[in-house]
Amino acid sequence: MKLLLDKNLSWRMIKQLTPIFSEVIHAAELKIKQPADDISIWDYAKKNGFTIISKDDDFDKIVLLRKAPLS
């Protein structure tokens, strides 16, 4: 499983999660316009097979409008 950490989470989590998951990146690392907005993060995750980890409830709202990134 590939994880994409939302901008509201610490990039320091990468070191802790890397031994468990195949790939872990932070939203600040994405090669998209920064600071990345939620829709850009969502689209990147969907296109590249990432699961988004966030404590932001905005992604719950996006689920109602779009398909989940890994569907």
N, C-alpha and C positions, 0 to 999 in steps of 0.2 A: 504494500500500500504506500502511496505517495501522499505526503501531507503538505499543505500550504498553510502557513500560519498567518492569520490576519494581522493587520497593522497594529491592532490593539493588544497584541500579545508580544512578550519580550522575545527578541531574536536569540536570547540566551537559552531558550528552550530547545533550540536545534541540537545542541551538544547532548542533551539528555535523551532526545528522541531518536537520534540517528542510529544508535545500536539496535533499535527495535523496528524501525521502518526503513524501507528501501531508499527513500529519498525524502528529505525534509527541507523546505525553503521558507523564507519569510517574504511577506508581500513587498517589503522594501527592496528586495533583491530582484524583483521581476523586471524584465526589460520592457516595461510599459511606462507610460507617462506617470511620473511621481509627483506628489503623493498619489498612490493608487486609490481610486474610488471603488466602492463595493461591486459595482457592475463590471468594472475592468478585472477585478480579482476573480469574480465569478466566471467570466468568459475565459480567462486564462486557465482556470482550474478545469473547466469543461473541455477545452481544446487539448489540454496536456495531461488529462487523467489524474488530477489531484483531488484530494478530499480537503475541504476547507475546515480549519479549526479556528473558532472565533468565540469570543464572549459577547459579541455584538448581536443583538436581536434583529438587525436589519436583514440578515440572511434568511431568517424565518419568513420575512415578507417577500423576499425575492423568490422563495420556493413556490409561493402562491402564483407568481407571475410567469415563472420559467421552470423548466425541468431541472431536477437535481443534477449537479455536475457530472456524476458518474452514471447517469441513466442513459 
